[in-house]
Amino acid sequence: MVALDVHEDMQRLADSGVVAVMRGADADTIIDVADALHEGGVTAYEITADNPDAMDLIREVSASFSDNEAIVGAGTALDAPTANAAIQAGAEFVVGPNFDEGVVETCNRYGTLVAPGIMTPTEATDAYSAGADLVKVFPASSLGPGHLKSMKGPLPQIPMMPTGGVGLDNAADYIEAGAVVVGAGGALMDDEAIENGDFEAITETAREFSNIIDDARDD
């Protein structure tokens, strides 16, 4: 499936507030996890491409939701072939830990939202000038919300998504610093809860994230 409206998909990411980074997802539980996240208000799912089953999982999660109920994408896209495979599998957005021009070019060619990873203002402007729709500030925990706020000062036109070390204790800080959406993995989806089949715990954490971000946006 090819994305038809990048701006609409950007709004869907923003509406979710959190992009759930589903690294190491298991085929036996990923639908239950996605459903639990959805129940808690998190509707954007990033399935990382370093998972050998990533493309099949993107298809499965996409098929489990009706149109516009959720937005499913691929993460850890390091090169153009990976981005292309993800798009053909149905990814509606593509995220990378770094800025690769081939990834951005491929996503632009197919009209798919793309968020390369950056850490500095130079990297942010280079990625945005190359066609990135937003940038992934990664790893966000290295420099914290203040770093994102400092970059947003001279670069208000570039949407930013901090990822890496974002949790319930600092998600609001990143939103208040200017993030359009945050990415969260382990802080959102507890491995032990998944292993024990405690999907209600994941729903509750997702709801906490959603409420914190909604409150931060209202301030």
C-alpha positions as CSV (number, residue, x, y, z in Angstrom):
1,M,0.0,0.0,0.0
2,V,1.3,3.4,-0.9
3,A,0.6,6.5,1.1
4,L,-1.5,9.1,-0.7
5,D,-1.4,12.1,1.6
6,V,1.8,12.8,3.5
7,H,0.2,15.7,5.3
8,E,-2.7,13.6,6.5
9,D,-0.3,10.9,7.7
10,M,1.7,13.6,9.6
11,Q,-1.5,14.7,11.3
12,R,-2.2,11.0,12.2
13,L,1.2,10.7,13.9
14,A,0.6,14.0,15.8
15,D,-2.9,12.8,16.8
16,S,-1.4,9.7,18.3
17,G,1.0,11.8,20.4
18,V,3.3,8.8,20.8
19,V,4.8,6.5,18.1
20,A,5.2,3.0,19.7
21,V,8.6,1.7,18.7
22,M,8.0,-2.0,18.4
23,R,11.6,-3.4,18.4
24,G,11.9,-7.1,18.6
25,A,8.2,-7.6,18.2
26,D,7.0,-11.2,18.1
27,A,4.4,-12.5,15.6
28,D,2.5,-14.3,18.4
29,T,1.8,-11.2,20.4
30,I,2.2,-8.1,18.2
31,I,-1.5,-7.9,17.3
32,D,-2.4,-8.1,21.0
33,V,0.1,-5.4,21.8
34,A,-1.1,-3.1,19.1
35,D,-4.7,-3.6,20.2
36,A,-3.7,-2.8,23.8
37,L,-1.9,0.3,22.7
38,H,-4.9,1.4,20.6
39,E,-7.2,0.9,23.5
40,G,-5.0,3.3,25.5
41,G,-5.0,6.0,22.8
42,V,-1.7,5.2,21.0
43,T,-2.4,4.7,17.3
44,A,1.0,4.9,15.6
45,Y,3.2,1.8,15.4
46,E,6.8,1.6,14.2
47,I,7.9,-1.9,13.5
48,T,11.7,-1.9,13.3
49,A,13.3,-3.4,10.1
50,D,16.0,-5.1,12.1
51,N,13.4,-7.7,12.9
52,P,13.7,-10.5,10.3
53,D,9.9,-10.7,10.1
54,A,9.4,-7.0,9.9
55,M,7.7,-6.8,6.5
56,D,5.3,-9.6,7.4
57,L,4.5,-7.9,10.7
58,I,3.9,-4.6,9.0
59,R,1.3,-6.3,6.7
60,E,-0.3,-8.1,9.6
61,V,-0.7,-5.1,11.9
62,S,-1.9,-2.9,9.0
63,A,-4.5,-5.5,8.1
64,S,-5.7,-5.7,11.7
65,F,-7.1,-2.2,11.7
66,S,-9.7,-0.5,9.5
67,D,-8.6,2.5,7.4
68,N,-7.5,5.5,9.5
69,E,-7.9,3.6,12.8
70,A,-4.1,3.4,13.1
71,I,-0.9,4.3,11.2
72,V,1.7,1.6,10.8
73,G,5.3,2.3,9.7
74,A,8.8,0.9,9.7
75,G,11.8,1.9,11.8
76,T,15.6,1.4,11.6
77,A,15.5,1.9,7.8
78,L,19.2,2.3,7.1
79,D,19.1,2.2,3.3
80,A,16.9,2.7,0.2
81,P,16.2,-1.0,-0.4
82,T,14.9,-1.4,3.2
83,A,12.7,1.7,2.8
84,N,11.3,0.4,-0.5
85,A,10.6,-3.1,1.0
86,A,8.8,-1.5,3.9
87,I,6.7,0.7,1.7
88,Q,5.7,-2.2,-0.5
89,A,4.7,-4.1,2.6
90,G,2.3,-1.3,3.5
91,A,4.4,1.1,5.7
92,E,2.8,4.5,5.9
93,F,5.8,6.1,7.4
94,V,9.5,5.2,7.5
95,V,11.9,6.1,10.3
96,G,15.7,5.8,10.5
97,P,18.3,6.3,13.3
98,N,20.4,8.3,10.8
99,F,20.0,10.5,7.8
100,D,20.4,8.6,4.5
101,E,19.6,10.5,1.4
102,G,18.5,7.3,-0.4
103,V,15.9,6.5,2.2
104,V,14.5,10.1,2.0
105,E,14.5,10.0,-1.8
106,T,12.7,6.6,-1.9
107,C,10.0,7.7,0.5
108,N,9.5,11.0,-1.5
109,R,9.2,9.0,-4.7
110,Y,6.3,6.9,-3.2
111,G,4.7,9.7,-1.2
112,T,5.5,8.1,2.1
113,L,6.2,10.1,5.3
114,V,9.8,9.9,6.2
115,A,11.6,10.8,9.5
116,P,15.4,10.4,9.4
117,G,17.5,10.5,12.5
118,I,19.4,13.6,13.5
119,M,21.2,15.1,16.5
120,T,22.4,18.6,15.4
121,P,20.9,21.7,13.7
122,T,23.1,21.0,10.6
123,E,21.8,17.4,10.3
124,A,18.2,18.6,10.8
125,T,18.5,21.2,8.1
126,D,20.3,18.9,5.7
127,A,17.6,16.2,6.2
128,Y,14.7,18.6,5.8
129,S,16.2,20.2,2.7
130,A,16.6,16.7,1.2
131,G,12.9,16.1,1.6
132,A,12.3,14.8,5.2
133,D,8.8,15.4,6.5
134,L,10.0,15.4,10.1
135,V,13.2,14.5,11.9
136,K,13.8,12.0,14.6
137,V,15.9,13.5,17.3
138,F,17.9,10.5,18.4
139,P,19.0,9.4,20.9
140,A,17.0,12.1,22.7
141,S,18.2,11.1,26.2
142,S,21.8,12.1,25.4
143,L,21.0,15.8,25.5
144,G,17.5,16.0,26.8
145,P,14.5,18.3,26.2
146,G,16.6,21.4,26.4
147,H,18.6,20.4,23.3
148,L,15.4,20.0,21.3
149,K,14.1,23.3,22.5
150,S,17.3,25.0,21.5
151,M,17.1,23.5,18.0
152,K,13.4,24.5,17.6
153,G,14.4,28.2,18.3
154,P,16.1,28.8,15.0
155,L,14.3,25.9,13.2
156,P,10.6,26.2,14.1
157,Q,9.7,25.0,10.6
158,I,11.1,21.5,11.1
159,P,8.8,19.0,12.9
160,M,10.8,17.0,15.5
161,M,10.1,13.6,17.1
162,P,12.4,12.8,20.0
163,T,13.1,9.1,20.5
164,G,15.3,7.2,22.8
165,G,14.9,7.5,26.5
166,V,11.4,9.1,26.3
167,G,9.2,8.0,29.2
168,L,6.3,9.0,31.4
169,D,8.6,11.2,33.5
170,N,9.8,13.4,30.6
171,A,7.3,13.1,27.7
172,A,5.6,16.3,28.7
173,D,9.0,18.1,28.7
174,Y,9.6,17.1,25.1
175,I,6.2,18.3,24.0
176,E,6.6,21.6,25.8
177,A,10.0,21.9,24.2
178,G,8.4,21.8,20.8
179,A,8.1,18.1,19.8
180,V,5.2,17.3,17.4
181,V,5.2,13.7,18.6
182,V,7.4,11.5,20.7
183,G,8.7,8.0,20.1
184,A,8.8,5.4,22.9
185,G,9.7,1.8,23.2
186,G,10.5,0.0,26.4
187,A,8.9,2.7,28.5
188,L,5.6,2.1,26.7
189,M,5.6,-1.7,26.2
190,D,7.0,-3.6,29.1
191,D,8.6,-6.9,28.0
192,E,7.5,-8.7,31.2
193,A,3.9,-7.7,30.8
194,I,4.0,-8.9,27.2
195,E,5.6,-12.2,28.2
196,N,2.9,-12.7,30.9
197,G,0.1,-11.7,28.6
198,D,-0.8,-8.7,30.7
199,F,-1.9,-6.5,27.9
200,E,-4.1,-4.5,30.2
201,A,-0.9,-3.1,31.8
202,I,0.2,-1.9,28.3
203,T,-3.2,-0.3,27.8
204,E,-2.8,1.6,31.1
205,T,0.7,2.8,30.3
206,A,-0.5,3.9,26.8
207,R,-3.3,5.8,28.4
208,E,-0.9,7.5,30.9
209,F,1.3,8.6,28.0
210,S,-1.7,9.9,26.0
211,N,-3.0,11.8,29.0
212,I,0.4,13.3,29.8
213,I,0.9,14.5,26.2
214,D,-2.7,15.9,25.9
215,D,-2.1,17.8,29.2
216,A,1.2,19.2,27.9
217,R,-0.3,20.3,24.7
218,D,-3.1,22.1,26.6
219,D,-0.6,24.1,28.8
